[in-house]
Amino acid sequence: MKQAFLIRLASVVVMVAVICVATAPAPIQAEERIFTLQEIMAIARVSNGELKALREEVGVAEAGKIKAGLYPNPVLDMEGSTGAYTGNMFEDRVSIGLSQEFLTGGKRDKRLTVAKNELVRCGSRINDAERLLLLEVKTAFYDLLLAERRLELERKSQGLNNQLLQITKEQLAAGDRARLDVNLAKVENTRSEERKIEAERELAPAYQKLLSLMGVPMSMDLKIAASPEIKLFVENLADLKVLALKNRPDLQTIISEKSKGEAEITLAQAERLPNVTAGVFFSREDSSTSGSTDDRSTDDLIGLKLSVPIQFFDRNQAGIREAQVKKSSAGIRQASVQQSIEREVEAAHARLAAAEKSENIYAKEILPQLNENLRMIEKAYRLGEVGIQVMIEEQKKYIEVNDGYLVALYNKNIAVAKLEAAVGI
């Protein structure tokens, strides 16, 4: 009796445990993070190794600015002499002096102006490197997006071929199709599987390139989401050129170099003026006329010293000439860069216009008609009105045209990215 009771109790416990396990909530999985293009660009700005190294180099220009603002250090002079080694043991002299060089012609302020222009130039170089990096990031992002969309398209192709194979097998069983049709459907199904594998193989390099540009570990699991289409807030070509000449950091770099050259000319001209060194000294001299301590005397002297270089041969002609050449070179390059920017904006604008036309033709004219044709051919094939070759060719055309649409969409995205980079926005 007792044994039967224990058996029933154990059965109840097991049943309760099974029910608890069955009704227990599934473990919460970590939410998968999906990155947009804007988030990826923000990460690249902060983490890209080349950009970080370039920012560190700004410290050199900052150090140059600190150095330019410093005053010359004072000079302490000490001198001692004795006659003990020349037979005049009672004669010796000790002197100590302090001198300071004074800058003339406002050299310190002019050096600070040169250093500030160099700091501005370094900042513009960083902005230009960031502009080019973001263009690379956008290109890598759209490369990856195209690879993912092509993989989805190949999966859809495989689904269509699987469906075709099943329909053909059913019709073969009903006596409406020949064995050859089934074999053809199997071949197309196998080929779609091969194309899907090739599309999967293209993903890894695209992932690695984007991760490398972002400056994050290669082991990071990166999932991307297509960003919403963003229209340029200025579409007029003339306005885009004006905006580019205002925003482009590479042009700002040249302008900063030109301003630095002008400041260097002013500094070089000021350096023709000699600096003045003024000092004060104290001297004590012990002497004896008879060579004994009886008539030994001590003289204390305090004096001033003024030192001025005579600019007779070197009036900094080389420094002035070097600064003038740098300014002239920067002016020539500024004009050349302005022309290049305008041509770049024109080319990018024309490329975007052509890409938009191509994408619109696909989206509004070709794809709707293509989808309708595929539905009609599929219906006719189910009814036995067309052969399998017609169906296979129509599916191939469907996949090829959709791939062309993906390429057109990719070209449009790249054209937008290049125009943004050309304008500097």
C-alpha positions as CSV (number, residue, x, y, z in Angstrom):
1,M,0.0,0.0,0.0
2,K,2.8,2.3,1.0
3,Q,4.8,1.4,-2.1
4,A,1.8,2.1,-4.4
5,F,1.4,5.5,-2.7
6,L,5.0,6.4,-3.3
7,I,4.8,5.4,-7.0
8,R,1.8,7.6,-7.5
9,L,3.5,10.5,-5.7
10,A,6.6,10.1,-7.9
11,S,4.4,10.1,-11.0
12,V,2.7,13.3,-10.0
13,V,6.0,15.0,-9.4
14,V,7.3,14.0,-12.8
15,M,4.2,15.3,-14.5
16,V,4.4,18.6,-12.7
17,A,8.1,18.9,-13.7
18,V,7.3,18.1,-17.4
19,I,4.5,20.7,-17.4
20,C,6.8,23.3,-15.8
21,V,9.5,22.7,-18.4
22,A,7.0,22.8,-21.3
23,T,5.4,26.0,-20.1
24,A,8.6,27.8,-19.1
25,P,9.4,30.9,-21.2
26,A,12.1,30.4,-23.8
27,P,15.5,32.0,-22.8
28,I,15.8,35.6,-24.0
29,Q,18.3,36.0,-26.8
30,A,20.4,39.0,-27.1
31,E,18.9,41.5,-29.5
32,E,20.8,41.6,-32.8
33,R,22.1,45.1,-33.5
34,I,21.5,46.4,-37.0
35,F,23.7,49.3,-38.1
36,T,22.6,52.0,-40.5
37,L,25.0,53.8,-42.8
38,Q,25.0,56.9,-40.5
39,E,25.9,54.8,-37.5
40,I,28.7,53.1,-39.4
41,M,30.1,56.4,-40.6
42,A,30.0,57.7,-37.0
43,I,32.0,54.7,-35.8
44,A,34.6,55.1,-38.7
45,R,35.1,58.8,-37.7
46,V,36.1,57.7,-34.2
47,S,37.8,54.4,-34.7
48,N,39.6,54.4,-38.1
49,G,43.3,54.0,-37.5
50,E,44.6,56.3,-40.2
51,L,42.3,59.1,-39.1
52,K,43.2,58.6,-35.5
53,A,46.9,58.8,-36.4
54,L,46.4,61.9,-38.4
55,R,44.6,63.6,-35.5
56,E,47.6,62.7,-33.2
57,E,49.9,64.5,-35.7
58,V,48.0,67.8,-34.9
59,G,50.0,67.7,-31.7
60,V,53.1,68.6,-33.8
61,A,51.4,71.8,-35.0
62,E,50.2,72.6,-31.5
63,A,53.7,72.2,-30.2
64,G,54.9,74.6,-32.9
65,K,52.4,77.1,-31.7
66,I,53.6,76.8,-28.1
67,K,57.2,77.2,-29.3
68,A,56.4,80.3,-31.4
69,G,54.9,82.0,-28.3
70,L,57.9,81.5,-26.1
71,Y,60.4,84.2,-25.3
72,P,64.2,83.6,-25.6
73,N,65.7,82.2,-22.4
74,P,68.0,84.4,-20.4
75,V,71.7,83.6,-20.4
76,L,73.8,83.2,-17.2
77,D,77.5,83.9,-17.8
78,M,80.2,83.0,-15.1
79,E,83.9,83.5,-15.5
80,G,86.8,83.0,-13.1
81,S,90.6,83.4,-13.6
82,T,93.7,83.1,-11.4
83,G,97.4,83.9,-11.7
84,A,98.5,81.0,-9.5
85,Y,99.8,79.1,-12.5
86,T,101.6,82.0,-14.1
87,G,103.6,83.2,-11.0
88,N,101.0,85.8,-9.8
89,M,99.4,83.8,-7.1
90,F,97.8,86.8,-5.4
91,E,95.9,87.9,-8.5
92,D,92.5,86.4,-9.4
93,R,89.3,87.6,-10.9
94,V,85.7,86.3,-10.7
95,S,82.7,87.7,-12.7
96,I,79.0,86.8,-13.1
97,G,76.5,88.2,-15.6
98,L,73.0,87.8,-16.8
99,S,71.8,88.7,-20.3
100,Q,68.5,88.6,-22.1
101,E,67.8,88.7,-25.9
102,F,64.9,91.0,-26.9
103,L,63.0,90.3,-30.1
104,T,62.5,93.2,-32.4
105,G,60.0,94.0,-35.1
106,G,57.2,92.0,-33.4
107,K,58.7,88.7,-34.4
108,R,56.9,86.8,-31.6
109,D,53.5,87.8,-32.8
110,K,54.4,87.1,-36.4
111,R,55.7,83.6,-35.5
112,L,52.4,83.0,-33.7
113,T,50.5,84.0,-36.8
114,V,52.5,81.4,-38.9
115,A,51.9,78.7,-36.3
116,K,48.2,79.4,-36.1
117,N,47.9,79.1,-39.9
118,E,49.8,75.8,-39.7
119,L,47.3,74.6,-37.1
120,V,44.4,75.6,-39.4
121,R,46.0,73.8,-42.3
122,C,46.4,70.6,-40.2
123,G,42.7,70.8,-39.3
124,S,41.7,71.1,-42.9
125,R,43.9,68.1,-43.8
126,I,42.1,66.0,-41.2
127,N,38.7,67.2,-42.5
128,D,39.7,66.2,-46.1
129,A,41.0,62.8,-44.9
130,E,37.6,62.3,-43.2
131,R,35.8,63.3,-46.3
132,L,37.7,60.7,-48.4
133,L,37.3,58.1,-45.7
134,L,33.5,58.6,-45.5
135,L,33.4,58.2,-49.3
136,E,35.3,54.9,-49.0
137,V,32.9,53.8,-46.1
138,K,29.8,54.6,-48.2
139,T,31.2,52.7,-51.2
140,A,32.1,49.7,-49.1
141,F,28.6,49.9,-47.4
142,Y,26.9,49.9,-50.8
143,D,29.2,47.1,-52.1
144,L,28.1,45.0,-49.1
145,L,24.4,45.9,-49.6
146,L,24.6,45.0,-53.3
147,A,26.2,41.6,-52.4
148,E,23.4,40.9,-49.8
149,R,20.7,41.9,-52.3
150,R,22.2,39.7,-55.0
151,L,22.2,36.8,-52.6
152,E,18.6,37.4,-51.8
153,L,17.9,37.5,-55.5
154,E,19.7,34.2,-56.1
155,R,17.6,32.7,-53.2
156,K,14.5,33.9,-55.0
157,S,15.8,32.4,-58.2
158,Q,16.3,29.1,-56.4
159,G,12.8,29.3,-55.1
160,L,11.4,29.9,-58.6
161,N,13.4,26.9,-59.9
162,N,12.2,24.7,-57.1
163,Q,8.7,25.7,-57.8
164,L,9.2,25.0,-61.5
165,L,10.6,21.5,-60.7
166,Q,7.7,20.6,-58.4
167,I,5.1,21.7,-61.0
168,T,6.9,19.8,-63.7
169,K,7.1,16.6,-61.6
170,E,3.4,16.9,-60.8
171,Q,2.6,17.3,-64.5
172,L,4.9,14.4,-65.4
173,A,2.9,12.2,-62.9
174,A,-0.3,13.4,-64.6
175,G,1.1,12.5,-68.0
176,D,1.2,16.1,-69.2
177,R,5.0,16.5,-69.3
178,A,7.9,14.5,-70.6
179,R,10.8,13.2,-68.5
180,L,13.1,15.6,-70.4
181,D,11.3,18.5,-69.0
182,V,11.9,17.3,-65.4
183,N,15.6,16.9,-66.3
184,L,15.8,20.4,-67.6
185,A,14.1,21.7,-64.5
186,K,16.6,19.8,-62.3
187,V,19.6,21.3,-64.2
188,E,18.2,24.9,-63.7
189,N,17.7,24.1,-60.0
190,T,21.3,23.0,-59.7
191,R,22.6,26.0,-61.5
192,S,20.6,28.4,-59.3
193,E,22.2,26.6,-56.2
194,E,25.7,27.2,-57.7
195,R,24.9,30.9,-58.3
196,K,23.7,31.2,-54.8
197,I,27.0,29.8,-53.5
198,E,28.9,32.3,-55.6
199,A,26.8,35.1,-54.2
200,E,27.5,34.0,-50.6
201,R,31.3,33.9,-51.4
202,E,31.2,37.6,-52.3
203,L,29.9,38.6,-48.9
204,A,33.0,37.9,-46.8
205,P,35.4,40.3,-48.6
206,A,32.7,43.0,-48.6
207,Y,32.2,42.5,-44.8
208,Q,36.0,42.6,-44.1
209,K,36.6,45.7,-46.1
210,L,33.8,47.6,-44.3
211,L,35.0,46.4,-40.9
212,S,38.6,47.5,-41.8
213,L,37.4,51.0,-42.7
214,M,35.4,51.2,-39.5
215,G,38.4,50.3,-37.5
216,V,36.7,47.6,-35.5
217,P,37.7,44.0,-34.9
218,M,37.3,41.7,-37.8
219,S,35.4,39.2,-35.6
220,M,32.5,41.7,-35.1
221,D,29.1,40.5,-36.3
222,L,28.0,43.3,-38.6
223,K,24.5,43.5,-39.8
224,I,23.5,46.5,-42.0
225,A,20.2,48.0,-43.0
226,A,19.5,50.0,-46.1
227,S,19.3,53.7,-45.3
228,P,16.3,55.7,-46.5
229,E,16.9,57.7,-49.6
230,I,18.2,61.2,-48.9
231,K,17.7,63.9,-51.4
232,L,20.3,66.6,-51.8
233,F,19.0,69.9,-50.4
234,V,20.6,71.7,-53.4
235,E,20.2,70.3,-56.9
236,N,21.1,73.3,-59.0
237,L,24.6,72.7,-60.5
238,A,25.7,76.3,-60.1
239,D,24.7,76.3,-56.4
240,L,26.5,73.0,-55.9
241,K,29.7,74.5,-57.3
242,V,29.5,77.5,-54.9
243,L,28.8,75.2,-52.0
244,A,31.8,73.0,-53.0
245,L,34.2,75.9,-53.2
246,K,33.0,77.0,-49.7
247,N,33.1,73.6,-48.0
248,R,35.8,71.5,-49.6
249,P,38.5,70.9,-47.0
250,D,41.3,70.3,-49.6
251,L,40.7,73.8,-50.9
252,Q,40.7,75.1,-47.4
253,T,44.0,73.4,-46.9
254,I,45.5,75.3,-49.9
255,I,44.0,78.6,-48.7
256,S,45.6,78.0,-45.3
257,E,48.9,77.3,-46.9
258,K,48.6,80.6,-48.9
259,S,47.8,82.5,-45.7
260,K,50.7,80.8,-43.9
261,G,53.0,81.9,-46.8
262,E,51.9,85.5,-46.4
263,A,52.6,85.3,-42.7
264,E,56.0,83.8,-43.4
265,I,56.9,86.6,-45.7
266,T,56.0,89.1,-43.0
267,L,58.0,87.2,-40.5
268,A,61.0,86.9,-42.9
269,Q,61.0,90.6,-43.5
270,A,60.9,91.2,-39.7
271,E,63.8,88.9,-39.2
272,R,66.0,91.4,-41.2
273,L,66.0,93.5,-38.0
274,P,68.6,92.3,-35.5
275,N,67.6,91.2,-32.0
276,V,69.1,93.1,-29.1
277,T,70.8,91.4,-26.3
278,A,71.2,93.4,-23.0
279,G,72.9,92.2,-19.9
280,V,74.3,93.1,-16.5
281,F,77.4,91.7,-14.9
282,F,79.3,91.9,-11.6
283,S,83.1,91.4,-11.4
284,R,85.5,91.2,-8.5
285,E,89.3,91.4,-9.1
286,D,92.1,90.8,-6.6
287,S,95.6,92.2,-7.4
288,S,98.9,92.9,-5.8
289,T,101.7,95.2,-7.1
290,S,104.5,93.7,-5.0
291,G,103.6,90.1,-5.1
292,S,102.7,89.9,-1.4
293,T,99.7,90.2,0.7
294,D,100.7,93.6,2.2
295,D,99.5,95.7,-0.7
296,R,96.8,93.3,-2.0
297,S,93.7,95.2,-3.2
298,T,90.2,94.1,-4.2
299,D,88.1,95.9,-6.9
300,D,84.3,95.3,-7.4
301,L,82.8,96.3,-10.7
302,I,79.2,96.4,-12.0
303,G,78.6,96.9,-15.6
304,L,76.0,96.7,-18.5
305,K,76.4,95.0,-21.8
306,L,74.6,95.5,-25.0
307,S,75.0,93.3,-28.1
308,V,73.5,94.1,-31.5
309,P,74.4,92.0,-34.6
310,I,75.3,94.0,-37.7
311,Q,73.2,92.8,-40.6
312,F,75.8,93.5,-43.2
313,F,76.0,90.4,-45.3
314,D,72.9,88.4,-44.3
315,R,69.7,90.3,-44.4
316,N,67.6,87.1,-44.6
317,Q,67.3,87.3,-48.4
318,A,67.0,83.5,-48.6
319,G,64.2,83.4,-46.0
320,I,62.2,86.1,-47.8
321,R,62.7,84.4,-51.2
322,E,61.6,81.0,-49.8
323,A,58.5,82.5,-48.2
324,Q,57.6,84.3,-51.5
325,V,57.9,81.1,-53.5
326,K,55.7,79.2,-51.0
327,K,53.0,81.8,-51.2
328,S,53.2,81.9,-55.0
329,S,53.1,78.1,-55.3
330,A,50.0,78.0,-53.0
331,G,48.3,80.6,-55.1
332,I,48.8,78.6,-58.3
333,R,47.6,75.4,-56.6
334,Q,44.6,77.1,-55.3
335,A,43.5,78.1,-58.8
336,S,44.1,74.6,-60.0
337,V,42.2,73.0,-57.2
338,Q,39.3,75.3,-57.7
339,Q,39.0,74.2,-61.3
340,S,39.4,70.6,-60.4
341,I,36.6,70.9,-57.8
342,E,34.2,72.5,-60.3
343,R,34.9,69.8,-62.9
344,E,34.5,67.1,-60.2
345,V,31.1,68.5,-59.2
346,E,30.0,68.7,-62.8
347,A,31.0,65.1,-63.5
348,A,29.4,63.8,-60.3
349,H,26.2,65.8,-61.0
350,A,26.0,64.3,-64.5
351,R,26.7,60.8,-63.2
352,L,23.9,61.1,-60.7
353,A,21.4,62.4,-63.3
354,A,22.2,59.4,-65.5
355,A,21.9,57.0,-62.6
356,E,18.6,58.4,-61.6
357,K,17.2,58.0,-65.1
358,S,18.3,54.4,-65.3
359,E,16.9,53.5,-61.9
360,N,13.6,55.2,-62.8
361,I,13.3,53.3,-66.0
362,Y,13.8,50.0,-64.2
363,A,11.4,50.9,-61.3
364,K,8.6,52.5,-63.3
365,E,8.6,50.7,-66.7
366,I,10.7,47.5,-66.9
367,L,10.0,45.8,-63.5
368,P,6.2,46.1,-63.5
369,Q,6.0,44.7,-67.0
370,L,8.5,42.0,-66.2
371,N,6.5,40.8,-63.1
372,E,3.3,40.7,-65.2
373,N,5.0,38.7,-67.9
374,L,6.3,36.2,-65.4
375,R,2.9,35.7,-63.9
376,M,1.3,35.2,-67.3
377,I,4.0,32.7,-68.5
378,E,3.8,30.8,-65.2
379,K,0.0,30.5,-65.6
380,A,0.3,29.4,-69.2
381,Y,2.9,26.8,-68.2
382,R,0.6,25.4,-65.6
383,L,-2.1,25.1,-68.2
384,G,0.3,23.4,-70.6
385,E,0.1,26.2,-73.2
386,V,3.9,26.8,-73.3
387,G,6.9,24.5,-73.0
388,I,9.4,24.5,-70.3
389,Q,12.0,26.3,-72.3
390,V,9.8,29.3,-72.5
391,M,9.3,29.2,-68.7
392,I,13.1,28.8,-68.1
393,E,14.0,31.7,-70.4
394,E,11.4,34.0,-68.7
395,Q,12.7,33.2,-65.2
396,K,16.3,33.8,-66.4
397,K,15.2,37.2,-67.9
398,Y,13.4,38.0,-64.6
399,I,16.6,37.3,-62.6
400,E,18.8,39.2,-65.0
401,V,16.6,42.3,-65.2
402,N,16.3,42.4,-61.4
403,D,20.1,42.1,-61.1
404,G,20.3,45.0,-63.6
405,Y,18.0,47.0,-61.3
406,L,20.1,46.2,-58.3
407,V,23.2,47.5,-60.2
408,A,21.3,50.6,-61.3
409,L,20.3,51.3,-57.7
410,Y,23.9,50.7,-56.6
411,N,25.1,53.1,-59.2
412,K,22.7,55.7,-58.0
413,N,23.8,55.3,-54.4
414,I,27.5,55.6,-55.4
415,A,26.7,58.6,-57.5
416,V,25.0,60.3,-54.6
417,A,28.0,59.5,-52.3
418,K,30.5,60.9,-54.9
419,L,28.5,64.0,-55.4
420,E,28.3,64.5,-51.6
421,A,32.1,64.0,-51.4
422,A,32.7,66.4,-54.3
423,V,30.5,69.1,-52.7
424,G,32.0,68.5,-49.3
425,I,28.8,67.8,-47.4
